[in-house]
């Protein structure tokens, strides 16, 4: 192996103390900054996990308190859930009794003032003189017939019409004495309190 003569590069200065690369001095407080960033990252991760679990399990409800109170009041459900049976029992006990609809009784001829409540008989068939026959039948039972005539068309069923709800009892009484039960509130005959339209069933 060839040997080279020593030169100035082979001489190492005696005052050379440093060995290796030069590094700057560490700044004060750098460790605390790193610790703070680590703590913040951990807090963000933990908080995100709690929020995620709460939403996934439906533990959080993002609604206003007013909405909760309104829905609770509207549903009528006790807040603690312990009064369900008692509330149902109280509702059943305090329920208003059902009142049957009032039934109007047919009026008698002697209770009706013919000057106030007028009765008209119309023939709704092709049988001649049917209105006169029905008017006579009503007169025999005590009713006063104010007028009679022919209807605009023919009908199959005899119907007693009354123009005002107060005359329903009179209409029922007239229908009873004519042998029918069909009565109807109608403003088709405003000139008479009660109007009888005779049908083919009465002609037979």
HELIX and SHEET records of a PDB file:
HELIX    1   1 UNK A    8  UNK A   10  5                                   3    
HELIX    2   2 UNK A   30  UNK A   56  1                                  27    
HELIX    3   3 UNK A   65  UNK A   75  1                                  11    
HELIX    4   4 UNK A   84  UNK A   94  1                                  11    
HELIX    5   5 UNK A  109  UNK A  111  5                                   3    
HELIX    6   6 UNK A  130  UNK A  140  1                                  11    
HELIX    7   7 UNK A  165  UNK A  167  5                                   3    
HELIX    8   8 UNK A  168  UNK A  178  1                                  11    
HELIX    9   9 UNK A  200  UNK A  203  1                                   4    
SHEET    1   A 5 UNK A 147  UNK A 150  0                                        
SHEET    2   A 5 UNK A 119  UNK A 123  1                                        
SHEET    3   A 5 UNK A 194  UNK A 198  1                                        
SHEET    4   A 5 UNK A 159  UNK A 162 -1                                        
SHEET    5   A 5 UNK A 183  UNK A 185  1                                        
END                                                                             
